[in-house]
Amino acid sequence: MKWVKLRDVAHLSREAINPEKIQPQTKYVGLEHIDSEGDMQPEYVSEGDLASMKYAFQPHHILYGKLRPYLKKIGIPGFSGICSTDIIPIEVDARYIHNKYLSHFLRIDRMIAQAVKDCAGANLPRLSPQKLLDFLIPLPPLAEQARIAAVLDAADQLRRADRALLSKYDALTQAVFYEMFGDPVKNEKGWEVKKLGEVADKITDGEHQTPKRSGSGYMLLSARNIKNSLIDLNAGVDYVPEEEFKRIIRRCNPETGDILISCSGTIGRVCRVRITEPFVLVRSVALVKPDKKLIESPYLESLLQTNFMQTVMVRESKSSSQANLFTGPITKLPIMLPPLALQQAFAARVQAIESQKALAAEALERSEALMGSLMAEVFGSSKPS
């Protein structure tokens, strides 16, 4: 197998874009908009919305997150736009290498480990562009590269289909909610309405200071980890040492059954804490501890996920360079409060749905394992010394 340095088959495209000259409705990708699978959810920006220089990218570029590369923020956008300077657009030389093949290779575990090893900086480790260009890349013929990319894309599609099935179970939960409680906009059943602060024992948000991170320890979660009905550990997890964990958790102590709300960047993703592993939060996540004498966690989670409550939360968010939903407005959110017995009946139905959802999650684990084994088979573990 022929091996080459990345610089021999690609270059880094760093076309600088002045923030004062951004065209209206330009797609912007920051690190927070890329998950650990390489999926991107850009936001739209216009002239003056961003404060510093950005890079332009094209649909075929590989976007490589150089800050904390262990987060695996690497993927092909499929659209043009601008990105943070902590993201490096890579342009391949199509005469020698396939962009999808290279994207898959850069994401394998040993290349992520190489990137982490080559980083500089303790609290904010970054991979230098020159180190990236020195990466050794296996270079089979282009036809073989295309075949490999097609196999891995097919496995990835299977994995994505399993994820989509999980989301359908979430839609079913919402359908049951509307059936039992009606539309919160109309409240046609005449339920009592209270403020969230009146039915919660505690409402706060995560750590405001920049926590001291470590390579292992206790999980430090942010808004990127909060998806509707899911704490997504595949979106990249930071860690803090024990002393930081003990300091942060004194004010903000998430526990099973609590409700988490993304409150910075993407507003209003809501998740009930289902995991038992201890973790702490940064400022971009709000924590709500429901008063169990008044409100059931599954009910509150589903209520906050309704279109009505999502609209209210977005409306209450404050916009500067990005939207923020502060704890003050969160405490005032209007909460439709049906009888506790009815909420408990809903919680029982949710539990039945989640039992089926767990089977779908097992299928997803199998497709994840298949993807991993294919990556190992295709790229192996050997490289030139």
C-alpha positions as CSV (number, residue, x, y, z in Angstrom):
1,M,0.0,0.0,0.0
2,K,1.3,3.4,-0.9
3,W,1.3,6.0,1.9
4,V,1.6,9.8,1.4
5,K,1.5,12.8,3.6
6,L,-1.8,14.7,3.5
7,R,0.0,17.7,2.0
8,D,0.8,15.6,-1.1
9,V,-2.9,15.0,-2.0
10,A,-4.8,18.0,-0.4
11,H,-4.4,21.5,0.7
12,L,-6.0,23.7,3.4
13,S,-8.4,26.2,2.0
14,R,-8.3,29.3,4.2
15,E,-10.1,32.0,2.3
16,A,-10.7,34.7,4.9
17,I,-14.1,36.3,5.1
18,N,-14.6,39.7,6.8
19,P,-17.6,39.5,9.1
20,E,-18.7,43.0,7.9
21,K,-19.1,41.6,4.4
22,I,-21.1,38.4,5.0
23,Q,-24.0,38.0,2.5
24,P,-27.5,37.8,4.0
25,Q,-28.6,34.3,5.1
26,T,-25.2,32.8,4.8
27,K,-24.8,29.4,6.4
28,Y,-22.4,29.5,9.3
29,V,-20.8,26.4,10.9
30,G,-19.1,26.7,14.3
31,L,-17.7,23.8,16.3
32,E,-21.1,23.7,18.2
33,H,-22.8,23.0,14.9
34,I,-20.9,19.7,14.1
35,D,-21.6,16.6,16.1
36,S,-19.2,13.7,16.6
37,E,-20.7,11.9,13.5
38,G,-19.8,14.8,11.2
39,D,-23.4,15.9,10.9
40,M,-23.9,19.7,10.6
41,Q,-26.7,21.9,11.6
42,P,-25.6,25.4,10.5
43,E,-27.2,28.6,11.5
44,Y,-28.0,31.5,9.2
45,V,-26.0,34.7,9.6
46,S,-25.8,38.1,7.9
47,E,-23.5,41.1,7.8
48,G,-22.4,42.1,11.3
49,D,-23.8,39.0,13.1
50,L,-20.3,37.6,13.7
51,A,-17.4,39.4,15.5
52,S,-14.3,37.9,13.8
53,M,-12.8,36.6,10.6
54,K,-14.2,33.3,9.3
55,Y,-13.2,30.9,6.5
56,A,-15.2,30.2,3.4
57,F,-15.9,26.6,2.4
58,Q,-17.6,24.7,-0.4
59,P,-19.9,21.6,-0.4
60,H,-17.1,19.2,-1.3
61,H,-14.6,20.4,1.3
62,I,-13.8,18.3,4.4
63,L,-14.3,20.5,7.5
64,Y,-11.9,19.5,10.3
65,G,-12.3,20.8,13.8
66,K,-8.8,21.5,15.1
67,L,-9.9,22.4,18.7
68,R,-10.2,19.4,20.9
69,P,-9.9,17.0,18.0
70,Y,-11.0,14.1,20.2
71,L,-14.6,15.4,19.7
72,K,-14.4,14.1,16.1
73,K,-15.9,17.2,14.5
74,I,-15.0,16.1,11.0
75,G,-17.3,15.9,8.0
76,I,-18.3,16.9,4.5
77,P,-20.9,19.7,4.6
78,G,-22.7,19.2,1.3
79,F,-23.4,23.0,1.2
80,S,-21.3,26.2,1.0
81,G,-20.9,28.7,3.7
82,I,-18.4,30.1,6.3
83,C,-16.9,28.5,9.3
84,S,-15.1,29.3,12.5
85,T,-11.3,29.5,12.3
86,D,-11.2,26.6,14.7
87,I,-12.4,24.6,11.7
88,I,-10.0,23.9,8.8
89,P,-11.5,23.4,5.3
90,I,-9.6,20.7,3.4
91,E,-9.6,20.6,-0.4
92,V,-8.5,17.3,-1.8
93,D,-6.8,16.9,-5.1
94,A,-9.4,14.7,-6.9
95,R,-6.7,13.3,-9.2
96,Y,-5.3,11.3,-6.2
97,I,-7.8,11.0,-3.4
98,H,-11.6,10.8,-2.9
99,N,-13.0,13.3,-0.4
100,K,-15.3,10.7,1.3
101,Y,-12.5,8.2,1.6
102,L,-10.3,10.8,3.3
103,S,-13.1,12.0,5.6
104,H,-13.7,8.4,6.8
105,F,-10.0,7.8,7.3
106,L,-9.5,11.0,9.3
107,R,-12.3,9.9,11.7
108,I,-10.8,6.5,12.6
109,D,-9.6,6.1,16.2
110,R,-5.9,6.0,15.5
111,M,-6.0,9.2,13.5
112,I,-8.0,10.9,16.3
113,A,-5.4,9.7,18.7
114,Q,-2.7,11.1,16.5
115,A,-4.4,14.4,16.3
116,V,-4.7,14.5,20.1
117,K,-1.0,13.6,20.5
118,D,0.0,16.4,18.2
119,C,-2.1,19.1,19.9
120,A,-0.6,22.1,21.7
121,G,-2.3,23.9,24.6
122,A,-3.5,22.4,27.9
123,N,-7.0,23.9,28.5
124,L,-7.8,24.5,24.8
125,P,-5.8,21.9,22.9
126,R,-5.5,22.6,19.2
127,L,-4.0,20.7,16.3
128,S,-1.8,23.0,14.1
129,P,-2.5,23.0,10.4
130,Q,1.1,21.9,9.7
131,K,0.8,18.9,11.9
132,L,-2.5,18.0,10.1
133,L,-0.7,18.2,6.7
134,D,2.0,15.8,8.0
135,F,-0.6,13.0,8.6
136,L,0.2,9.8,6.7
137,I,-2.6,8.6,4.5
138,P,-2.9,5.2,2.8
139,L,-3.5,5.7,-0.9
140,P,-5.0,2.8,-2.8
141,P,-6.2,3.4,-6.4
142,L,-9.1,5.9,-6.8
143,A,-11.5,3.1,-7.8
144,E,-10.7,1.3,-4.6
145,Q,-11.1,4.4,-2.6
146,A,-14.5,5.0,-4.1
147,R,-15.5,1.4,-3.3
148,I,-14.3,1.8,0.3
149,A,-16.2,5.0,0.7
150,A,-19.4,3.4,-0.7
151,V,-19.2,0.5,1.7
152,L,-18.7,2.8,4.7
153,D,-21.5,5.2,3.5
154,A,-23.9,2.2,3.3
155,A,-23.1,1.1,6.8
156,D,-23.5,4.7,8.0
157,Q,-26.9,4.9,6.3
158,L,-28.0,1.8,8.2
159,R,-26.8,3.4,11.4
160,R,-28.7,6.6,10.6
161,A,-31.9,4.6,9.8
162,D,-31.7,3.1,13.3
163,R,-31.4,6.5,14.7
164,A,-34.4,7.7,12.7
165,L,-36.5,4.9,14.2
166,L,-35.6,6.1,17.7
167,S,-36.9,9.6,16.8
168,K,-40.2,8.0,15.6
169,Y,-40.8,6.7,19.1
170,D,-40.3,10.2,20.4
171,A,-43.0,11.4,17.9
172,L,-45.3,8.7,19.3
173,T,-44.8,10.0,22.8
174,Q,-45.9,13.4,21.7
175,A,-49.0,12.0,20.0
176,V,-50.0,10.3,23.2
177,F,-49.4,13.6,25.0
178,Y,-51.8,15.5,22.8
179,E,-54.4,12.7,23.0
180,M,-54.4,12.8,26.8
181,F,-53.9,16.5,27.6
182,G,-54.9,18.5,24.5
183,D,-53.1,21.3,22.8
184,P,-51.3,23.7,25.3
185,V,-52.0,26.6,23.0
186,K,-55.8,26.2,23.4
187,N,-55.9,24.3,26.7
188,E,-59.3,23.2,25.7
189,K,-59.6,20.9,28.8
190,G,-59.2,23.9,31.1
191,W,-56.2,22.7,33.1
192,E,-54.7,25.0,35.7
193,V,-51.7,26.9,34.5
194,K,-48.7,27.7,36.8
195,K,-45.3,29.1,36.3
196,L,-42.5,26.6,36.0
197,G,-40.9,28.1,39.1
198,E,-44.0,27.2,41.1
199,V,-43.8,23.5,40.2
200,A,-40.0,23.0,40.5
201,D,-37.9,22.6,43.6
202,K,-34.9,24.2,41.8
203,I,-34.1,25.9,38.5
204,T,-30.5,26.9,37.7
205,D,-27.9,26.5,34.9
206,G,-24.5,25.1,34.5
207,E,-21.0,26.4,35.3
208,H,-20.4,30.0,34.1
209,Q,-16.6,30.0,34.5
210,T,-14.4,28.0,32.1
211,P,-14.0,24.6,33.9
212,K,-10.6,23.0,34.2
213,R,-10.8,20.0,31.9
214,S,-9.0,16.7,32.1
215,G,-8.5,13.7,29.8
216,S,-10.7,11.6,32.1
217,G,-12.8,12.0,35.2
218,Y,-16.4,13.2,35.5
219,M,-18.4,14.1,32.4
220,L,-18.9,17.8,31.6
221,L,-21.9,18.1,29.3
222,S,-23.0,21.1,27.2
223,A,-25.9,22.1,24.9
224,R,-24.5,19.9,22.2
225,N,-25.1,16.8,24.3
226,I,-28.8,17.7,24.9
227,K,-31.1,16.4,22.3
228,N,-34.8,15.9,22.7
229,S,-35.4,13.0,25.0
230,L,-31.7,12.0,24.8
231,I,-28.4,12.9,26.4
232,D,-26.1,12.3,23.4
233,L,-22.7,11.2,24.6
234,N,-21.7,10.6,20.9
235,A,-21.8,14.4,20.4
236,G,-18.4,14.6,22.2
237,V,-17.9,14.7,25.9
238,D,-15.4,16.8,27.9
239,Y,-14.2,15.7,31.4
240,V,-13.3,17.5,34.6
241,P,-11.2,16.2,37.5
242,E,-12.7,15.4,40.9
243,E,-12.0,18.7,42.5
244,E,-13.7,20.6,39.7
245,F,-16.7,18.2,39.8
246,K,-17.1,18.8,43.5
247,R,-17.0,22.5,43.1
248,I,-19.4,22.7,40.2
249,I,-22.0,20.2,41.6
250,R,-22.5,22.3,44.7
251,R,-24.7,24.7,42.8
252,C,-25.9,22.6,39.9
253,N,-26.5,18.9,40.7
254,P,-28.2,17.0,38.0
255,E,-29.9,13.7,39.1
256,T,-32.1,11.0,37.5
257,G,-35.5,12.5,36.7
258,D,-34.4,16.1,36.4
259,I,-35.1,18.0,33.2
260,L,-32.3,19.6,31.1
261,I,-32.9,22.4,28.6
262,S,-30.4,23.7,26.0
263,C,-30.3,27.4,26.6
264,S,-27.5,28.8,24.5
265,G,-27.1,28.6,20.7
266,T,-29.9,26.1,19.9
267,I,-32.7,27.0,22.3
268,G,-35.2,24.5,23.8
269,R,-33.9,21.0,23.3
270,V,-35.4,19.1,26.3
271,C,-34.2,15.9,27.9
272,R,-35.1,14.1,31.1
273,V,-32.1,12.7,32.9
274,R,-32.2,8.9,32.4
275,I,-28.6,8.0,33.0
276,T,-27.2,7.3,36.5
277,E,-23.5,8.3,35.8
278,P,-22.6,11.5,37.6
279,F,-22.0,14.6,35.5
280,V,-21.9,18.3,35.6
281,L,-23.0,21.0,33.2
282,V,-21.8,24.2,31.6
283,R,-23.8,27.5,31.2
284,S,-25.4,26.4,27.9
285,V,-27.7,23.9,29.8
286,A,-30.4,24.8,32.3
287,L,-31.4,22.3,35.1
288,V,-35.0,21.9,36.4
289,K,-35.8,19.7,39.4
290,P,-39.6,19.0,39.2
291,D,-41.6,19.1,42.5
292,K,-42.7,15.5,42.5
293,K,-45.8,16.3,44.5
294,L,-47.1,18.4,41.6
295,I,-45.6,17.3,38.4
296,E,-44.2,14.1,36.8
297,S,-40.9,14.3,34.9
298,P,-42.1,12.5,31.8
299,Y,-45.1,14.8,31.6
300,L,-42.9,18.0,32.0
301,E,-40.4,16.7,29.4
302,S,-43.1,16.1,26.8
303,L,-44.9,19.4,27.6
304,L,-41.7,21.4,27.1
305,Q,-41.1,19.6,23.8
306,T,-44.5,20.8,22.3
307,N,-44.4,23.3,19.5
308,F,-46.1,25.8,21.8
309,M,-43.5,25.6,24.5
310,Q,-40.7,25.6,22.0
311,T,-42.1,28.8,20.5
312,V,-42.3,30.4,24.0
313,M,-38.7,29.5,24.8
314,V,-37.3,30.8,21.6
315,R,-39.4,34.0,22.0
316,E,-38.0,34.5,25.5
317,S,-34.4,34.0,24.4
318,K,-32.2,37.0,24.1
319,S,-30.1,37.5,20.9
320,S,-26.6,38.9,20.7
321,S,-24.1,36.9,18.7
322,Q,-26.2,33.9,19.6
323,A,-29.5,33.3,21.3
324,N,-29.6,32.7,25.1
325,L,-32.4,31.6,27.4
326,F,-31.7,32.7,30.9
327,T,-33.0,31.2,34.1
328,G,-35.3,34.1,34.9
329,P,-37.5,33.6,31.8
330,I,-37.4,29.8,32.4
331,T,-38.9,30.2,35.8
332,K,-41.8,32.1,34.3
333,L,-42.6,29.5,31.5
334,P,-46.4,28.7,31.6
335,I,-47.0,25.1,32.7
336,M,-50.3,23.5,32.0
337,L,-51.0,21.4,35.2
338,P,-53.5,18.5,34.8
339,P,-54.2,16.2,37.8
340,L,-51.2,14.3,39.1
341,A,-53.0,10.9,38.6
342,L,-53.4,11.7,34.9
343,Q,-49.8,12.6,34.6
344,Q,-48.9,9.3,36.2
345,A,-51.1,7.4,33.7
346,F,-49.2,9.2,30.9
347,A,-45.8,8.3,32.5
348,A,-46.9,4.6,32.5
349,R,-47.6,4.8,28.8
350,V,-44.3,6.6,28.2
351,Q,-42.6,3.8,30.0
352,A,-44.1,1.2,27.6
353,I,-43.1,3.2,24.6
354,E,-39.6,3.5,26.0
355,S,-39.3,-0.2,26.4
356,Q,-39.8,-0.6,22.7
357,K,-37.5,2.3,22.1
358,A,-34.8,0.4,24.1
359,L,-35.1,-2.5,21.5
360,A,-34.5,0.1,18.7
361,A,-31.5,1.4,20.7
362,E,-30.1,-2.2,20.8
363,A,-30.4,-2.3,17.0
364,L,-28.5,1.0,16.8
365,E,-25.7,-0.5,18.9
366,R,-25.4,-3.4,16.5
367,S,-25.2,-1.0,13.5
368,E,-22.6,1.1,15.4
369,A,-20.6,-2.1,16.0
370,L,-20.9,-3.0,12.3
371,M,-19.6,0.4,11.3
372,G,-16.7,0.0,13.7
373,S,-15.7,-3.4,12.4
374,L,-15.8,-2.3,8.8
375,M,-13.6,0.7,9.6
376,A,-11.1,-1.7,11.2
377,E,-11.2,-4.1,8.3
378,V,-10.9,-1.4,5.6
379,F,-8.2,0.7,7.2
380,G,-6.5,-1.9,9.5
381,S,-4.0,-0.8,12.1
382,S,-0.7,-0.8,10.2
383,K,1.1,2.2,8.9
384,P,4.6,2.8,7.7
385,S,7.2,3.3,10.4
